[in-house]
Amino acid sequence: MSQIDAILHFADRATAMADAVVISQTYLDGQSVRQWLGQNVVECQIWRNSLDTLDGNGNPVHHPLAGFFVLISLPNVIPALFNHSAVQGVFDRDLINAGDVTGILKSPFTNAVLRDFRVSPLFAGMRPFWEIIP
Amino acid sequence: MRSALVPILLAPPGWVLRPGGKIATVDTDFSNNRAWVKGVGSVSIASLLTTTRASNETSLLPSSASGAAYLTFSSNVPAIVPGLGLQPFQAATNLLLNSAAPITQTTASLGTGTYTLWVNGSGSATSSAGSATGSAFGAATNGNPNTFTLSVAGTVVVTVAGSPNAFQLQAGSIGTAFVVTAGVTASQAADVITPAGALATALALTTKSVVVATNKLSAGALVVLLSAKTGNGGTYLYYNSSTLSTYYGLGGSGGAGSVLAVGAGITLSAANKAAASFDGTGRSLVSNNGTVATDSGVQGANGTVTIGSDAGGTISFANGYISRLTVFNSRIPDAQLKALTQ
């Protein structure tokens, strides 16, 4: 069974955690603070590779896109998540790892834009989707 | 003929624990990749566990030998290392790029807090302030991580000397399993390990004995071996890093409930054994062949059971190895319980 990796975009963390669908991937800790389920979720940043600049030492400086991004990975397609209006991309990990672009199950972006995106961090074992787009 | 064969087929192999002739109900020997269920026989460890983890996980740890080869486990596959055991690790992100081919680099901007830098192999990786402000920057070598604190967010420079095979920079005060990165950072998701099948059934018993062997655990506030305290009641067996004692709790809603404690001087990074028993009249607890503590606490119903973490797999990860987990369907006498922790 392949992992299904979904990237969602919200205004901020609080909005994401309060979302009616995404809240299922959170829990309340001992201080009643909502936290992500660490087995399925990691917060991430997205930037456009073409917009990188260099600092004074020649190191690339990324310019993360505005808002809050979260990567949610589950072992099957969850329709409510797949069809969520905040979805920026849904990826079948096995297909992506095999270099098969049909593993991009859903995205509102063109291939040219997806190829330019960079996401950090990914889950260990995910091949970057931007590497396989022709 | 058939009835005569059954006892032979179900006779446990010699490695199964049997104090005083009492055969284990379920014996999961993770370090040797073997498991036994009374009345069934030998079974696969996979049939006794469910692991949820959205990422790969490796077996390379800060304590690994220099140049050690390591295994990589796919998502949702229990990370079981031959000779060592089951790895329940918390989530972690390796903030360095190309982590299996270390070169000097400057991180992205990091938030305030504590970070740990560790390496495997010859040579070193040394942290220093980029645009961040912090303290305790320094060199990490194999087996000697560098833990530093950022008081002002910003970048950190990691300078590589020599030829380390791998390096990792992660948030927090301990190093966890190595995360392989390439052009972007990567995260290992948390290991949420729950018992299944006969192991789940055995752990749900209110009269039982449990023996847990561990190795190379990392110090957290609490290092949980087995938790069922989410909700009301349930078994809760853990080490307290502050007191370095073993605790066996009777779970209660919203807290650990009644705690029975024993021992001191446990070295978490070494091999340890803890055992606990319950019946309708009380409970007993012992670790490393020490003094047995007893009281009249009675176990309530289990909540969500997790192995090597607490609260449904959200906190207090063992961050090391559960070598073996054995369950008996009775309260083993204290003297025998003690002997099981030798």
Boltz contact constraints between the chains, C-beta under 6 A:
constraints:
  - contact:
      token1: [A, 3]
      token2: [B, 54]
      max_distance: 6.0
  - contact:
      token1: [A, 3]
      token2: [B, 75]
      max_distance: 6.0
  - contact:
      token1: [A, 27]
      token2: [B, 314]
      max_distance: 6.0
  - contact:
      token1: [A, 38]
      token2: [B, 91]
      max_distance: 6.0
  - contact:
      token1: [A, 38]
      token2: [B, 190]
      max_distance: 6.0
  - contact:
      token1: [A, 39]
      token2: [B, 52]
      max_distance: 6.0
  - contact:
      token1: [A, 39]
      token2: [B, 53]
      max_distance: 6.0
  - contact:
      token1: [A, 39]
      token2: [B, 189]
      max_distance: 6.0
  - contact:
      token1: [A, 39]
      token2: [B, 190]
      max_distance: 6.0
  - contact:
      token1: [A, 39]
      token2: [B, 192]
      max_distance: 6.0
  - contact:
      token1: [A, 40]
      token2: [B, 54]
      max_distance: 6.0
  - contact:
      token1: [A, 42]
      token2: [B, 187]
      max_distance: 6.0
  - contact:
      token1: [A, 59]
      token2: [B, 106]
      max_distance: 6.0
  - contact:
      token1: [A, 73]
      token2: [B, 54]
      max_distance: 6.0
  - contact:
      token1: [A, 118]
      token2: [B, 184]
      max_distance: 6.0
  - contact:
      token1: [A, 120]
      token2: [B, 184]
      max_distance: 6.0
  - contact:
      token1: [A, 120]
      token2: [B, 185]
      max_distance: 6.0
  - contact:
      token1: [A, 121]
      token2: [B, 93]
      max_distance: 6.0
  - contact:
      token1: [A, 121]
      token2: [B, 185]
      max_distance: 6.0
  - contact:
      token1: [A, 121]
      token2: [B, 186]
      max_distance: 6.0
  - contact:
      token1: [A, 121]
      token2: [B, 187]
      max_distance: 6.0
  - contact:
      token1: [A, 122]
      token2: [B, 186]
      max_distance: 6.0
  - contact:
      token1: [A, 123]
      token2: [B, 54]
      max_distance: 6.0
  - contact:
      token1: [A, 123]
      token2: [B, 55]
      max_distance: 6.0
  - contact:
      token1: [A, 123]
      token2: [B, 187]
      max_distance: 6.0
  - contact:
      token1: [A, 124]
      token2: [B, 55]
      max_distance: 6.0
  - contact:
      token1: [A, 124]
      token2: [B, 56]
      max_distance: 6.0
  - contact:
      token1: [A, 124]
      token2: [B, 179]
      max_distance: 6.0
  - contact:
      token1: [A, 124]
      token2: [B, 186]
      max_distance: 6.0
  - contact:
      token1: [A, 124]
      token2: [B, 188]
      max_distance: 6.0
  - contact:
      token1: [A, 125]
      token2: [B, 55]
      max_distance: 6.0
  - contact:
      token1: [A, 125]
      token2: [B, 56]
      max_distance: 6.0
  - contact:
      token1: [A, 125]
      token2: [B, 75]
      max_distance: 6.0
